[in-house]
């Protein structure tokens, strides 16, 4: 059984969209999306530097556009389930037919702007903890006033909070944690710091008419599958200020009988987690169009 997944913020790198725009019709699609949301996606995906695409208001729509574009390049596929990490949940909503491409890009543009505005109130950030016992790490983070914003499984938890709190974490690591890695994000996402963005996103969601998922949609909130488009949209709104439970998403993949995971562009993060948490499951990350043939082979082998 194939699961199609979409990465979250921090996966972007300068120029990563360049080879994808060379595919037939891709540049026209991206230009149309850019016009619809008032953001030059082609520029940011090909010419902008790391600091420019670190901007939340830019990174989020750029990632969703890349995910939709790369998935479309695979052709007509029928995954057994879909999921996305953080902003990747909007990409997954497009995969599942809950939102059409333009609606997904419109929503994520508003999400990115609202979260960037919320992040500007206080200097905050996120850092990944590698290794250690999750229960020990979570208790330690809470003692420092930090939030376990992403519980990713495979020995990885992402802490979020103020820069002072993250500095204290660097000086006082939880027992067993071998490394702390600052993430390329501009705020403490999936924490109470993002509460102002929830109201804005809720208003934006009311303007949309979601369809029910055509394939099982696995939610970051609790790893459960969601049956209606209205609930998917509700969860997308609330998830902005609540932790991502990717560990539970992977548990659900296992329960569903996953045999292969394909991660859309810019892939690598989620397949890396799956290799450690789901041994024996075939994984493939779409980084450039050169990966498409191999991905199609995986899809043909593992689709129902």
C-alpha positions in Angstrom: 0.0 0.0 0.0 1.4 3.4 -1.1 1.3 6.5 1.0 1.9 9.9 -0.6 3.4 12.5 1.8 4.3 16.2 1.6 7.1 17.9 3.6 6.8 20.9 5.8 8.6 24.2 6.2 12.4 24.0 6.4 12.6 21.5 3.5 13.0 24.3 0.9 16.5 25.1 -0.5 17.5 27.9 -3.0 16.7 27.1 -6.6 14.9 23.8 -5.8 12.0 24.6 -8.2 14.3 25.3 -11.2 14.3 21.8 -12.8 10.6 21.3 -12.2 9.7 24.4 -14.2 11.3 22.8 -17.3 8.6 20.1 -17.4 5.9 20.7 -20.0 3.2 23.1 -18.8 4.8 23.6 -15.4 5.9 27.2 -15.9 2.4 28.2 -17.1 0.8 26.5 -14.1 3.1 28.2 -11.6 2.6 31.5 -13.3 -1.2 31.1 -13.0 -0.9 30.2 -9.3 1.4 33.2 -8.8 -1.1 35.6 -10.3 -3.9 34.0 -8.2 -2.1 34.6 -4.9 0.0 37.7 -5.6 3.4 36.0 -5.1 6.0 35.3 -7.8 6.6 31.6 -7.0 8.9 31.1 -10.0 11.2 33.8 -8.8 11.3 32.5 -5.2 11.8 28.9 -6.3 14.6 29.6 -8.7 16.5 32.9 -7.9 15.8 33.8 -4.3 18.5 33.1 -1.6 18.1 31.1 1.6 17.1 34.1 3.7 14.3 35.1 1.2 12.7 31.7 1.1 13.0 31.3 4.9 10.3 34.0 5.1 7.2 32.1 6.3 4.9 34.1 3.9 7.1 32.9 1.0 8.2 29.4 2.1 4.7 28.0 2.8 3.1 28.7 -0.6 6.3 27.7 -2.4 6.3 24.3 -0.7 2.7 23.6 -1.5 3.2 24.7 -5.1 6.2 22.4 -5.4 4.4 19.5 -3.9 1.3 19.8 -6.2 3.5 20.3 -9.2 5.8 17.3 -8.5 2.8 15.0 -7.7 1.1 16.0 -11.0 4.3 15.0 -12.8 3.8 11.5 -11.6 0.7 11.1 -13.6 -2.6 9.7 -12.5 -1.9 7.8 -9.3 -4.1 6.3 -6.6 -2.3 6.2 -3.2 -3.8 4.2 -0.4 -3.5 7.3 1.9 -2.1 10.8 1.9 -0.6 13.0 4.6 1.5 16.1 5.0 3.8 17.5 7.7 2.6 20.9 9.0 2.0 23.1 6.0 2.3 19.9 3.9 -1.2 19.1 5.2 -2.5 21.6 2.7 -0.6 19.9 -0.1 -2.1 16.6 1.1 -5.6 18.2 1.1 -5.1 19.0 -2.6 -3.9 15.3 -3.2 -7.1 14.1 -1.6 -9.3 16.4 -3.6 -10.5 18.3 -0.5 -9.2 21.6 -2.1 -8.5 22.3 -5.7 -5.0 23.6 -6.5 -5.9 27.3 -6.5 -7.9 27.0 -3.3 -5.0 25.2 -1.6 -2.5 27.9 -2.8 -4.9 30.7 -1.7 -5.3 29.2 1.7 -1.6 28.6 2.3 -0.8 32.2 1.2 -3.1 33.5 3.9 -1.7 31.0 6.3 1.9 32.0 5.6 1.1 35.7 6.0 -0.8 35.2 9.2 1.9 33.0 10.8 4.6 35.5 9.7 2.6 38.3 11.4 2.2 36.2 14.6 5.9 35.3 14.5 6.9 39.0 14.4 5.3 39.7 17.8 8.1 37.8 19.7 11.5 36.5 18.6 10.9 32.8 18.5 12.2 29.7 16.7 12.4 25.9 16.6 15.2 23.4 17.1 15.2 19.6 16.4 16.4 17.3 19.2 18.1 14.2 17.8 18.1 11.1 19.9 17.0 10.6 23.5 13.9 9.2 25.1 10.7 11.1 24.0 9.1 11.2 27.4 12.3 12.4 29.1 12.8 15.1 26.4 9.2 16.3 26.5 9.4 16.7 30.3 12.7 18.6 30.0 11.3 20.9 27.3 8.3 21.8 29.4 10.6 22.5 32.4 12.3 25.1 30.2 9.0 26.6 29.0 9.4 25.1 25.5 6.7 23.3 23.5 7.3 19.9 21.8 5.8 21.4 18.6 6.6 18.4 16.4 6.8 14.9 17.7 8.2 13.3 14.6 9.0 9.7 15.8 12.3 8.0 15.0 13.9 9.7 17.9 13.2 13.2 16.8 11.3 16.0 18.6 11.2 19.6 17.6 11.2 22.2 20.4 9.7 25.6 19.9 9.7 28.8 21.9 11.5 32.1 22.4 15.1 32.5 21.4 16.1 32.8 25.1 14.4 29.5 25.8 16.1 27.8 22.9 19.4 29.2 24.0 18.8 27.7 27.5 18.1 24.3 25.8 21.4 24.4 24.0 23.1 24.9 27.4 21.0 22.2 29.1 20.2 19.3 26.8 17.8 16.5 27.8 19.5 13.3 28.9 20.3 11.1 25.9 19.9 13.8 23.2 23.0 13.7 21.1 22.5 16.9 19.0 20.3 20.0 18.8 19.8 21.5 15.3 18.2 24.9 14.7 15.6 24.8 12.0 15.2 27.1 9.0 11.9 28.6 10.2 11.0 32.1 11.3 8.9 31.4 14.4 7.6 29.0 17.0 5.0 27.2 14.8 2.4 24.9 16.3 2.5 26.6 19.7 0.5 29.3 21.6 2.7 31.9 19.8 0.6 31.2 16.7 -2.8 31.7 18.3 -3.3 35.1 16.5 -3.0 33.3 13.1 -5.8 30.8 13.9 -8.6 33.4 13.8 -7.3 34.7 10.4 -7.1 31.2 9.0 -10.6 30.4 10.3 -12.0 33.4 8.4 -10.2 32.3 5.3 -11.5 28.7 5.6 -15.1 30.0 5.7 -14.6 31.2 2.1 -13.8 27.7 0.8 -16.1 24.8 -0.1 -14.1 21.7 0.7 -15.0 18.3 -0.8 -14.7 15.0 1.1 -11.4 13.2 0.7 -11.2 10.8 -2.2 -8.5 8.8 -0.4 -7.8 8.3 3.4 -6.4 11.6 4.8 -4.2 11.2 7.8 -4.2 14.2 10.2 -1.3 15.7 12.1 -3.5 16.3 15.1 -3.7 12.7 16.2 -2.7 10.5 13.3 -6.3 9.6 12.6 -7.9 9.4 9.2 -10.5 12.1 8.5 -13.6 11.4 6.5 -15.1 14.8 5.6 -13.7 17.8 3.9 -15.2 20.1 6.6 -13.3 18.3 9.3 -10.0 18.4 7.3 -10.4 22.2 7.0 -11.2 22.6 10.7 -8.1 20.6 11.6 -5.9 22.6 9.2 -7.0 25.8 11.0 -6.5 24.5 14.5 -3.2 22.7 13.7 -1.4 26.1 13.3 -1.3 26.5 17.1 -1.1 22.8 18.1 1.7 20.2 18.0 2.3 18.0 14.9 2.1 14.3 15.8 3.9 12.8 12.9 4.8 9.8 15.0 1.1 9.0 15.2 0.7 9.5 11.5 3.4 6.9 10.9 1.7 4.5 13.3 -1.5 4.9 11.3 0.4 4.2 8.0 1.6 1.0 9.6 -1.9 0.0 10.7 -3.2 0.7 7.2 -0.6 -1.7 5.8 1.9 0.7 4.2 4.5 -0.9 2.0 5.9 2.2 0.3 6.1 6.0 0.9 6.7 8.5 -1.8 7.5 12.1 -0.6 6.9 14.9 -3.0 9.3 17.7 -3.8 11.3 18.9 -1.9 11.5 15.4 -0.5 13.9 13.8 1.9 12.8 14.8 5.5 9.8 12.5 5.8 11.3 9.5 4.0 14.3 9.9 6.4 12.0 9.5 9.4 10.2 6.6 7.8 13.4 4.7 7.2 14.1 4.7 10.9 10.5 4.3 12.2 9.1 2.0 9.5 11.8 -0.5 8.7 11.0 -2.6 5.6 8.9 0.1 4.0 10.1 1.2 0.6 10.8 5.0 0.5 11.4 7.4 -2.3 11.9 11.2 -2.2 11.2 13.4 -5.2 14.0 15.9 -5.3 14.3 16.6 -9.0 12.5 15.3 -12.1 15.3 12.8 -12.4 13.5 10.9 -9.6 10.2 10.6 -11.4 10.9 7.3 -13.3 12.0 5.5 -10.1 9.0 6.9 -8.2 6.6 5.6 -10.9 8.1 2.2 -10.6 7.5 2.3 -6.8 4.0 3.5 -7.3 3.2 0.7 -9.9 4.6 -1.9 -7.6 2.8 -0.8 -4.4 -0.5 0.8 -5.5 -3.6 -1.2 -4.9 
